[in-house]
Structure formats: C-alpha cells, structure tokens
Amino acid sequence: MRQSSVFILLLCVSSALATVEVATKCPDGWKWFKRSRGGWCMKVFAEMITLEDAQAKCKTEGAVVAGTQNLDELNWMADTVQTLQPSSVSIWIGATRTNACKDVRITAECTALSSFYWTDGSVVGVSGFKWQPGEPNNTGLGQACVQLYIDKKLMDDVVCSGHKLGGYACGKIASF
C-alpha cells in the first residue's frame, strides 16, 4: 500500500513538472531571453536620459530597467546600443547598491559581487555583473546605481541622479 502511494505521488509530481511551459512571446522589437524564473523580454533604447526618466519610460512599456542575468545579455545590450546609437558611451541598467554597502567602499563584507543587487525582479545570482577594473569603488560614497560602458562591455557604479546616460534597457516578463 505504501509503495503504491509513493508511486502515485511521484506520478503526479512528474506530470505537473512535464506540463510546465515557459512563456516565449515578446512584443515586436523586444528580444526574448530564458531566465531561471521564466521567459524575459528586453528592449534597449538609445537616447540621452536620466535614470528617473528611464524608469518612467520603462513603466509606460509595462517594464522595468533591466539587469543582466549573464554575459550573453550584457553583450547583447552593449551591441544593440552600439548599433542604434554608435556615439553612446554608457546606458543605465537595473542594479543598485545594498543599504549595508551605501556608505562604504569595497570591504570584506561589501565586495564587488555583494555590494549590489538586481532590481528587475527576474535576475538571479551575480554572474551578470562584469565590473570595470577598480570598480565598483563608490567614489564620494554616493554611487548607488550602475552604468554599462558600451565599448568595453564593463560596468561602473555611478551616482543615480543629476546626469544623463546614452540609453537604458527595459525588461518584462514574457507572455504565452
């Protein structure tokens, strides 16, 4: 009796897992990426813009400023901006400094990989961070946001407000 109960339970679990679908549809002009939490759509916009305005524009698209799950996504962002606007130097991406590391430079507790977290709600882990040498350095103890340098395909921590970058990447959950 016990063996048949275990068999039925395993059969139910395997059936449920076999029917899990991954959303793969993105709006026209958006690129689909597979992430551990499901399908993710991204689009890069090339224009001089503040982070606050980039966040607002992503919101009108039903999206958020996107992070990078891995180096493939990071390279895609940089290459796409380079194609859209070759003169762009850097773009905003969806990461911010943790509260515990806002007022310090790199320490044993606040390393290059633990000082920031992804804000888009989809990225898992730290493999999408690719810092420029010597970064993040929190110069002036006010660099809580992240820019991606287009030509180098490397990241730098920057002040979040008061200046414009050459673009941004929006991301949103894919649909079925």
Secondary structure, DSSP 8 states (H G I E B T S, - for coil): -HHHHHHHHHHHHHHHHHT-----B--TT-EEEEETTEEEEEEEE-S-B-HHHHHHHHHHTT-EE---SSHHHHHHHHHHHHHH-TT--EEEEEEEE-GGGTT--S-SSS-TTTSEEE-SS---SSTT--B-TT----GGG---EEEEETTTTEEEEE-SSS--BS-EEEEEE-B-
